[in-house]
Amino acid sequence: MAFGEEYLRLLGEINDLTGEVTGVTIVDAYFGPENLSPEKTKRHSPPEKLLANLDVLIAEAKETEDRLRRIAIISDIESIRVVVRWLSGEDIPYKRLVEGIFGITPLKFGQREISRAQHAVDDASAKLPGSDVADRILRWREENKITGDTLKKTIETDVAGRTKQIEKLFTKRIFRYFLVKVENRGIIYKTVKGEPWGAYNYYQGNYASINAFNIDRTFNKHSLIWTVCHEYEHHVANLFKEKICRENNWLDLAAVLLHTKRSIIDEGTANCARDFLHLQSDEDSSELLESLRDLGTMVDLNAAYMQNVEGCDEKTAAEYKASEAFLPLEEARKQLAFSRPLTSDGKPNFWKPYIYTYFFGRRDYVLPTFQKAQKKDKLREFFQTLYLNPYSRSTSTWESAFSNI
């Protein structure tokens, strides 16, 4: 069996394992041959056999001629090995788990950094009514929140129009640098409940997506467009991955995976999409939204660290989030679902290591390279590499792929 076929066959087994143990499958999207679809695999080998087969794949991948492709594939498989070890019951401490999958060392932001971010929020909210910064922000959040049926109506009415705006901005700001065109059959929006995340891009293959919004969660009407933009970028990235996979018959691209070093770049890029597009919220709230995002991210990562490394309980973590990020306590509690050690039904939380991808992908990789490209008038090279070379989208290959910037 050729490498690509063996790779997809083994991914099918590991996909079955992750779904069985956690309820979430590691294959996030698929656009390869129907007979090799991971969804067709309904049973998996014992973990020791899966690990041995992954080792065989690594040895075979070392024969891949293209350097970036070889590095990216091997890095993916090494991350998948850690996932298999974790979900087969091996006791892997949280810090080692995140390091093994993503190459990121979880650290806790110090109180000085949190206080600095809080002061930025204080300054940005100075003109709002309220007795202190916490009171001002809680009032402002309440006045501008969208959730439940209101969010559902917004998704069903306003978001489709905003998506057209984002699509035009992608054409104006990014696609202008490409000679090639990609098919885009668009996005269907739906609303869901009970998920640990706020929004999600379900890429369907055949150049189409379903983007879901969780109406149990609370969004801010001023920053909702940022979330729409984030999920739309995932759609665009997968359009190009599918095009390149189909044109070259590169089966290793046919399955888009969670929990690899590509996830860091994928989430970092989606978090930078609004920077690429020069997409702004209204002038009165932009500084406040930026400062709240920075503060919220640090507090989120600290809460994940507290629960998964320090062993604090959910009540303590929720109170910490509410106090430090100026959040309603119930909303803080809901947000913990993404990073807590176990799900509500006692399964390993598949997402708990993933929370680190967003911050580090944006801060350490995508944003500084984009800003460097802007400064050096190399946006053409930046966007062509980012979207037309899928093997650039891994922290294992990033430095080499963008060495011309």
C-alpha positions, 0 to 999 in steps of 0.5 A: 500500500502506498504511503498516502493510503496507509497514512489515511488508513491509520488515521481512520483507526486513530480517529475511531480511538479519539472519538471512542475515548473523548467523543471528539474525532482528531480528523477535523475535515476530509476531502480525499477518496471516499474509500479511505474516509476516516468515517468508514473505520469503525474499529481500531487496533490496540494502542501498542499496534497503532504506535508501532504503525506510526513509527513505521510511517515516520520511517517511510516519511523520511523518504519524502523528497520535498523538505518542508513536506517531509518535516511537516508530515513527520511532525504531524505523526509525532504529535499523533503518537502523543495523542494515542499514548494519552488517550490509551491511558498513559499518565502524561502530566498536562505540561508534557502533554501540551509540549508533546503535541504542540511544542508549547510549554504551558506557563502561568502569567504572573500577577504583574502581567495580569495587572498591566493588562487590567490597567489597559482595560481600565484606561480604555473604559475610562469614559464608561459609567461605573464606580470602578473598572470591574463595574464599568466592564460588567455593565458594558458587557451586559448592555452589549451581550448577544446570546440565546435567541437574540444570537440565533436571530443575529446569525440567521439574519445579519451574519450572512451579510457580514460574511459577504463583506469579509469575502470581498475583503479577502478578494481585495486584500489577499486573493489579489496576490494570487494568479490561481483561483479557488472554487468557493461554494460558500458557508451555511450557518447554523446554531447549536447548544451544549458545545464547549466552544463558542463557534466552529468551522465544519469544513465539509469538503467540495469547497463548502463549510458549515459554520456553527455558533453556540447560542449557550455562550455570550458574544459581544455585539461589537466583536462578533464580526471578529469571530465570524472572520476567524471562522471564515479564515478557516474556511478559506484555508481549507479551500486551498488545502483541498484544491492543492490536495486534489490537483497533486493527489497528495493524500497526506493533505486529505485529512485536516487534523486537530492536535498537531503543530499545524493547529498552532498556525491554523488558529494563529492565522484565523486570529490574525485574519482581521489584521490581514483584512484591516477589519475594525470594530466601531471606533468607540470600542476598538481599544476596549475590545483589544485590551479585553481580548489580551486580558481575557486570553491571559486569564483563560490560559492561567485558568487552564493551568490552574485546573490541569497543573495545579489541580484547582477545582472548577469553582475556584477557577471560575471565580478567578476568571470572573474576578480577573477578567471582569466576567459574569461568574456564570459566563466564566464557568461556561468558558471553562468547559473548553479547558477543564480536565474532564468533560461533564460526563467524565471523559478526557477533555479532548480540547484541554491542550488545544487552548494554547494554540490561539495565543501562541500561534498569533503572538509568536508566529503569524502576527510578527511575520505578517507585520514584518512582511508589511514593513518590507513590502513583501505581502505577496510573498507572505500570502502566497506562502501561507495559502499556496504552500500548505506545508508552510502551515506548521510551527515545525516548518514556519521559519524555513518556509518564511525565510524570504520575508 
